[in-house]
Amino acid sequence: MSSPYFDYYDGSKLFQGLATRIGLPLDLVNFLIAQIAALCLARLFRKPLKLASPEFRHSVCLVIGLIMGYFCFGKQSIHLSVLAMLSYSLLKFLPQHLVGNAILAASIFYLSCLHLHRQIYHTADYTLDITGPLMVITQRVTSLAYSLQDTLTQKEINANGSHSSVGQLSTKIEKIPSPLEYFAFTLAFQTLMCGPVVFYSDYIDFIEGARVDANEKEKHEMEPSPRKAVMYKVAGSLGAALLYLTLGKKYPLSVLGGLVDPASEVSRSWSAFYLLWYAYLSTLVVRCKYYHAWLLSEAICNNCGMGFNGYDNNGTPKWDKMSNIDVFGFEFAQNFRSAVTSWNKNTNAWLRYVAYERGGAAWRTARVYALSAIWHGFHPGYYLTFLAGGLFTVAARKIRGVARPLFLGSRPRKLFYDFLTFVTTRVAMTYATVPFVLLHLAPSLAFYGKLYYSLHFIAIGALLIPERRRFTSSTSVITELPQKSSSVNKDNLPVHETNGKLKTS
């Protein structure tokens, strides 16, 4: 039931000739043009618009966001405004103690309808679609709603003299935003296309000029310049794009789809080791697309003044509050948990806030994985990846508890252990994430079948290892979730896997 790519894509066709000339899909060309324009326009907020009124700065963010949305998605961009209006109506008319759960349910339902429509009707060549920005908007409206709900809950707790068991965020909001504040926040051009998620308090601080922590103002009277951070991230984004263009044609992901055909060369002649090596390179190509988009989006945030995160011990300004990816942390991680911690970090903070801290402790991890999976969509590959990811995280923790002490006796043994865990993590991450990028069930199961489901069986076997007896404090957190996110680092909120993302098929 799919439609031709060119007919289905509803964005601007103005640069179709350029797309044909350089050999890239039109939707990706429009995305690049929109993001480069956003990078240039972002500078206005640090110079000519730095002293403008908050209302004018809100208006500029909103208008550019609307234009960008229409340029990239055409008539489909109406969904961006509809979801924002639906959420604002619930925010205004529902009791405050219900708004968080209600807006989460409504926005996830709306997003799910668009996910299903895309899954049924779009062609596999369609790379960028409206569900990407809708995923980002869902994060924004739900985090804002829960912040309002938690503010009311905290007031009631304080009035009763009780102690709150809910983690405290720096995103506490005292009143419902005005329509201009709300729609500018949800549709701001800086992070509309692919995130990262920005909490409302951080956005308001940016609009009103409070971009340097109060504790640092006495030490640093001048606002730090983001120029070096922007240049570094733009360079990283270009490097990722170059690597994508270099490797994309040599290691296309579509080759792995041939596994469903027993007569294909992949099924007949490729060994398990070569298949795993090819899968690593082809998924690296996909990751480069994410690296390019996320680093460029982060540079846009920094260039307009968002993302300052205080100073390090040497007095150097840190511009990592809107950081979505730690490339080296992910690519050179020595365990599965560290790799997950480095990937899509601000989405992890959102999942932590709206899922992990809600309800009983017994189902925390299940809530996080369930919301993450539904938020991504309904392709079977997503669920196979999340299932494998959860299994590998728990299994790796048990294996590490038994194996690591055996290698701490000498430096050579420890170096060997570090190398071994690095290689193991890369193999496990490749094995787990191939279904995520293949999307469909048949090629994903064929890939696992070619490898005899070996890592699944190893992980299940590791679950039989007895738990090491140890004392844990009441404030400890589960090891499946990272300890901190730069977006909420003042509150020590752990996070989990998966942001608005550049949709890949």
HELIX and SHEET records of a PDB file:
HELIX    1   1 TYR A    5  TYR A    8  1                                   4    
HELIX    2   2 GLN A   16  ILE A   22  1                                   7    
HELIX    3   3 LEU A   26  ALA A   42  1                                  17    
HELIX    4   4 ARG A   43  PHE A   45  5                                   3    
HELIX    5   5 PRO A   54  PHE A   73  1                                  20    
HELIX    6   6 GLY A   74  SER A   77  5                                   4    
HELIX    7   7 ILE A   78  PHE A   93  1                                  16    
HELIX    8   8 VAL A   99  TYR A  121  1                                  23    
HELIX    9   9 THR A  131  ASN A  160  1                                  30    
HELIX   10  10 PRO A  179  LEU A  187  1                                   9    
HELIX   11  11 TYR A  200  GLU A  208  1                                   9    
HELIX   12  12 ALA A  214  LYS A  217  1                                   4    
HELIX   13  13 ARG A  227  GLY A  248  1                                  22    
HELIX   14  14 LEU A  253  VAL A  260  5                                   8    
HELIX   15  15 GLU A  265  SER A  269  1                                   5    
HELIX   16  16 ALA A  272  CYS A  304  1                                  33    
HELIX   17  17 VAL A  327  GLU A  331  1                                   5    
HELIX   18  18 PHE A  336  SER A  342  1                                   7    
HELIX   19  19 LYS A  345  LEU A  351  1                                   7    
HELIX   20  20 ARG A  352  TYR A  356  3                                   5    
HELIX   21  21 ALA A  361  TRP A  363  5                                   3    
HELIX   22  22 ARG A  364  HIS A  376  1                                  13    
HELIX   23  23 PRO A  380  ALA A  403  1                                  24    
HELIX   24  24 ARG A  404  PHE A  407  5                                   4    
HELIX   25  25 ARG A  411  LEU A  438  1                                  28    
HELIX   26  26 LEU A  441  LYS A  450  1                                  10    
HELIX   27  27 SER A  454  ALA A  462  1                                   9    
HELIX   28  28 SER A  486  ASP A  491  5                                   6    
END                                                                             
